[in-house]
């Protein structure tokens, strides 16, 4: 539901140069323009230093484009991601958050995601 803040977290893990995603139905109460925000952190102990890429979609529209966190052998650093404004009609839509594995077969691109928030955008 728009303006709902989640305090839970999710892990989205893609391996072997593949993709993984999580999705959730979201009900928008009125037609309008909205903005999605979320926190994402790449895997902190990434032995292969591979890139960890995340995108977000509302239905089939990509609203967060290819954010890349680079894993390292150190601690993960979370980033606040903000979508482009997107317009939807009132009713049920699908939020999809997708993770892409790095360019090597041995990639493990676990990304922690939390603080998902959708708010109406004033333009």
Secondary structure, DSSP 8 states (H G I E B T S, - for coil): -TT-----EEEEEEETT-EEEEEEEEEESSSEEEEEEEEEEE-SB-TT--EEEEEEEETTEEEEEEEEEE-BSS---EEEEE---EEE-SEEEEEEEEEE--SSTT-EEEEEEEEEEEEE---
